[in-house]
């Protein structure tokens, strides 16, 4: 598979940002309609986080063991590589987009290396149409001790296993809410780690009102049965209405405090349990769509069922910005199969196709319904703020404790993430609020839903989407740009 090292001002029919499930599908769909396509991806290989796998040079015979929908990936990858071979796709791995602009009826895309081997300086390309498939990252909530070494995001745990084939720890606790906890725990067990507990904040009864929707998704039910078998085989205990309210340890993680909670997430007195001998804790509270680039171009947004800010698209995955399409988690967190369907529609639409095939439209609608049911059954518990102590760090980058955030809200009137940043430096560190942004929005509004989502929206408005050298900034043109 050949790649282009940077991109040096070439003009393409379609640019696709991201090479995960949605991005791969979009690139293939556009290329198979005869369009010249550029694919920019921060990763070292196609597949994104969902299909992350060991280096293809180190393990050329990798068979996808432990992966889901691997046959779908291999089919997309075969078509993607074929498009590269016939020069319909230019693949730019190891590069992240730091600036987008509308220019002369199209788009200007500026990239910078993710890692040193891909060269120095920025690359620039232009396209008539743009498809954003930038995915999502783990949503986190602070608890006492979550800044200790050994605490990871649930997605980080799974990425470690997929990339290395081993567990990041010997005795692991996975905690949070949502079905994603299941594959994370299963991957750790298959890699040789001991999963001491999976702690789900919600109750299974949350699925009762969503039962009809669940029954319309037999593939999802099949996955659940597979995980149940894996849990039984490895004797993994799944605890519902249970949360990790404290991570214990000195120099690193040594244990956790588990608390039983009510339906609002409030701790039930006298129901705590201490688990010792733990060396890794993986937290997962859902996902946050990586929407900065879409917001920078002025795309319209809304707050989804899970409190995430997502992009608004029509049946062609088109936004209200001419020539801009969104696919995958950017339109709402819904999993890889939905992302592939949306990516196929977005790529074909960017390539000039009319409305999507009815079968694809039905697949998208059905998967969206399941995603909404999932979010409803696994909400972030409203009472999570009660788990915090005054010195619990909310922003780990800037070491901002909860007591400072609470004072900014109650005494200074901070009511969104921007005002919290001004008063406390929350979200001003290296991650720019990607880790603490959702929690900060919740704390600013005392909410976990619509108001929290809107309060966190300000954190998405960034003039630069990635770190970049000052010299590259100086090279930016000052005219002929419709946006940044």
N, C-alpha and C positions, 0 to 999 in steps of 0.2 A: 504494500500500500504506500504510494508516494504522497508526499505532503509538500505544501508550499511553506517556506519558512516564516513569512510574515504577511505578504500582501503589500504591494508597493504602488497603490493608486489604480489598480485594475478596476474596470467597471463590469458589473455582473447584472444579469436579469433579476436574480433573487439572492439575497444574503440571509442565511439562517444562523442565528446565534444560539449555540448549544447543540450538543450531539448526544443527548440522552434519548429516551424513547420517542419523545415528541420531535426532537430535532432530526434524528435519523429518518423518521417517517416523512417529515416535511421535505428534507433534502431529496430523498428518493422520489417522492411524488412530483416535485418540481422538475427534477432532472428527467424523469420519464415522460414528461410533457415537452421535452426538447429545450428546456431553459438552461442557461449557464448559471451555475449555482456556486456560491462560496459558503463554506461552513466554518465558523469560528467557534472553537471550543476550548475551555480552560483545562480540560482533562488531557491526559497523555494518549488516550485511546477512545474510540467511540463507545457509547453505552451508557454514559452518565453514572450517577450513583446507583441506580437500580440494577444496571448490568455491569457494575464494576467487577473486574476479574483480574487474576494475576497477569503480569507482563507476558505478552504474546511471544516475546523472544525467549523469556526464561522458561515458560511452560507452553510450548507450541501445541501440545496435544491435549490441552485443557478441554474437558468435555461438558463444562457447565454444571458440574455437580453442586447441588445446594442452591442453584439459581431457579427463578421462576420464569416461565414463558421463554426459556432459552431457545426453543425452536423458532419462535417469532424473531428473536434477536439475530439468530444465524441467517434467517431469510433476509431480514433488513440489511444485515451487514454484507451479505453476498451481493445484493443489488447496489448498495452504497459503494463497495469496492469496484464493481463493474462500471459504475458511473464515473468514478475517479479514473479508471483505466481508459475510458473513452474520452476523458477530459471534459466531461459534462459537469463534474464537481471538482472544485479546488478545496482541499481540506487543510485547515489551519489549526492544528492542535497546540496545546500549551500556550494559548494566548487568551487574554481576557479583554473585554471591551471596556474602555474607560470613558469614551465620549461618543455620543450619537448626535447627529444633526440632520434636519431636513435641508436639502440643498438642490436647487434647480429641478424640483419635481421628484427627486429621489431621496436617497439617504447617504450620508457620509458616516463611515464606521471607522473609528480609531481604536487600535488595539495595542496592548503592551504585553511583554512576555510574562507568563505565569511563573516560569522557572528559567534559570539561566541558560540551559542548553538551547533554548529557542531564540537566542540572539538578544541584542541590545536594541533599545529604542522602539519607537512605535511603528506600526504598519497602518496604512490607510487603504481602504477600499470603498467603492461606491456601488450602489445598487438601485435599481428601479423599484423593487419591492423588498420588504423586510419582514422576516418571520422571527419573532422572539420566542425561544423555548428554553428559558434560563432556569426553569425548575424551582425548587424550594429548598429551604434548610430547616433544621430541627428547631422547633419552638421550645424554649426553656423557661422554667419557673425557678426562682431562687429558693433555697432552703438553707438552714444553718449547716455550714460545712461543705457546701457545694463547690467551694474554691480549692478543696484539697486535691492533690495529685491522686489519680485513680478514678475521679469523677469524669464521665464522658457523656456525650449525647448518645441516645440510642442509635441514631444513624451513624455516628462515629464508630460505635462498637461493631455494627454490621459491616461498615466499610473496611475496618481493620481485618475482620475475618475474611471478607471476600478478596482483599488484596494480598493477604499473607497466608491464608489457610490455617491459621492458628487463632486461639482465643486470646484477647488482650489481658485476661486474668485467669487465675485458677478457680476462684469462687466469686461468682458474679450475681448481682441483683439487678433486675431490670424493672423500672418503675415509671409510672405516669398514667396515660390513658390512651385507648385506641387500639385497633387491631395490629398496628405496626409492632407493638411489643412482642407479638407472637413470633414472627419470623426472626426478630433479633435474638430472642431467647433460643429458638431452634437452631440458629446458625452457631451460637456459642456452644451449645451442647454437641452438635455434630463435629465441631472443631476441637473437642476434647476438654472444654471447660465445664465446670459444675455450676449450673444455674440454681442457686439456693432458693430464689423466690422470684416470681413475676407479680408485681403489685399493681393492680388495676384500680384506679380511683372510683370508677363507675360501678354500677351494679348491672348484672345481666338483665334485670327487669327493664332496663332502658330500651332494650330491643323489642319488647312486646308491642308497642305501638307501631314499630317499623317492620313487623314480621312479614306483612304482605310484600313489601319492597324487597326484603331479604330473600324471600322464596322465589322472586323473579330473577335472582342471580345465582343459579345453581353452581357456577364456577367458583364463586366466592364461598359458598357452603362447602364445596369440595376442598378448598384450601383450608377452611376451618377444621374439617375432619382430619386432614393431614397433620395439622399442628397438634390436634388432640392426641393423635397416635404418637407423635414425637414426644410430647410432654409425658405421656404414659410410659413410653419406653425408657426415657431418661429420668423418670420420677421427678419431674419439675412441678413444684407446687404453685398453683395460680391462685392468688388471694384477691378477691374483689372487695370493693369498698375499703381498700387499704392503701396508704400512701407512706412514702419515706418522708418523715418530718425532720430528720436530722441525720447528717452523715458524720460518723464518728471517726476520730483519729487524730494524731499529732502531726507527724511529718507527711503522712499519706493516709489513705482510707484504710481503716481496720474493721469497721462495722457500720451498721445503720440502725436507726430507731424506726420501727414500723408503728403506725397508728391507725386504728380503725376510725372511719369517718362516717358522718351521716350523709344524706342525699345532697346537702349543700357543701360538703367538704369540710365541715367543722369536726374537729377531733372529739371523739367520745372518751370521756375521762376514764382512766383505769384500764384501758384496753391496749396499752403499748407493749411492744415486744422488741427486744434487742437481739439482733443477729450479729455474731462475732465472726472473725476470721474471713471477712470480706475484703477483697483487694480491688475490685472494680464495681462501680455503680453506673448504670446507663439510664439516663432520664430521657423520656420522650413524651411531650405533651401536644403532639400534632406537628404541623409544619407551617412555615411562613413562606408564601410565594415571594420569589426574588424579583420584585416588580420595579426596581429603580429605573431601569432603562425605558420601560414603557411609560412611566410617570414623567421622565425627562422629556419625552416626545409629546406629552400632553394627552395621552390616552385616558379616556374616562374610566373611573373605578367605582366599585361598590364594596360593601362589607358583606362577606359570605356568612353562611350559617354558623361557622366555627369562629367568627370574629376576625377572620383574616381579610385584609384588603386585597381584592382581586380585580383583574381587568374585565371590562365589559366588551363582549364580542357578539356578532350576529351569527347566523347559521353557516356562514362561510369562514368563520373565525376572524373576521375583519373587525378592526376597531373603528372609532370615528375619525382616526387620523388616516388620510388617504394613503394607501399602499402599505399600511402596517397591520400585521396579523399576529395573533397570540395563540399559543397552543400549550397544552399540558397544565402543570400546576399553576401557571399564571392566571388561568381563568377559574381556578378553584381546585383545591387538592382532591384528587380522585383516583390516583394510582396509575400504573404503567399502561394498562390496556386502554384506559380512557385517553391517556396522553398520546398513544400511538394513533388512535382514531382521530383525535383532534389534529395531530401533526399531519396526518394524511390529507385531511380536508384543507388545512392551512396551506400546505405546500402546493396542492393542486390549485387552490384558489389564487395563490400568488403567481402560479404558472398560467393563469388565464382560464381555468375551468369554470363552468357555470356552477349552480347550486350543487351541493354534495349529493351523492347517491343516497336514496332513501334508506338503504340498509345501514350505511354509515351513520346517517342522522339518527336512526333508531338506536344504534349502539351507543352513541354519545348520550342521547337522552336517558337511556336505561342506566348507564354508568353514573351519570350525574345524579339520578334519583337515589342510587345506592349510596353515593358519597354523602348526599344530604342526610340520609338516614343514619349513616355512620357517625357524622358529626353531631347529630342530635342525640344519639345514644351514648356518645362519649364526650360530653362537654368538659371544658376546664372547670373544675369545681369553684363556685363563686366564693367559697370561704377560705381559699388558699392563703390569703393574706394573714389569717390568724395563726399560721404555722411559723411566721417570722419572729425573730427576736430583734431588739433594737440594733444589734451589731451585725446582723446578717447582711452580707454584701449583696446589693441588688445589681450594681454594675461592677463586674470583676476587673475590667480593664482599668477603670479609674478608682477602684476600691471605695465606692460610695455605699455607705451602710443604709439600711432601711430607715433608721431614725432621721437621717438627713432628708430622705425622700418624703417621709411622712410630714416633717416640718415644712418642707416646701409646699406641700399640698394644703395643709391646714392653716399655716401662718402666712404664707406668701401668695396663696391663690393659684399655684401651678395646677393646670387642668389638662395638659397634654404633654407629649414627649419633648416638644421644643422648649416649653417653659421649664420643664424639669432639667433639661440640659443646661439652660441658662443659669438656673439657681444652684444646681448640684454637680454638674459635669457628667451626669448620667448619660451614657451613649456617646461620649466625646472621645472615647479611646480607639484602639486599633480596629475593633470590629465595627465601629460606627453605629452601635445600637442594634446590630443584627442579633446578638445574643440576648440582650436585656430589653430590647424595644417593646416586645409584646407585654412583658411584665411591667415595664414602666407605664405603658398605656393603661393597663389594668389598675395600677396603683394611683395614677393621676385621676381616674374617673370612678374608682371603687366599683368597677364593672368588668365583666369578662366577655361582653358581647359587642353590640353595635357601637356603643359609645367608646369602648376601649379600642376598637378597630379604627375609628375615625381619629381618636387621640394619637394613635401610633402612626397615622398616615404621614405626618410631617417628617418622620425619620426617613421616608422614601425619597424625599426631594433633595437630591445630592447633585451638585454640578459635576462632580467626578465620581464615577461608579467604581473605580479601583485606584490604588496607589500608582502614581506616575511621576516621572522626573520633572523638575522645573524646566529643563531644557525642552522637553516635549510640549509643555504648556506654552512656552514662548513661540513655538512653531505654529500655534493655532492661527488660522486666518481671522481677520476682523470684519470681513464683509461676506456677502452672499450666503449667509447662514440664517435659516428660518427658525432655528431652535438650538438648544444645547443638550 
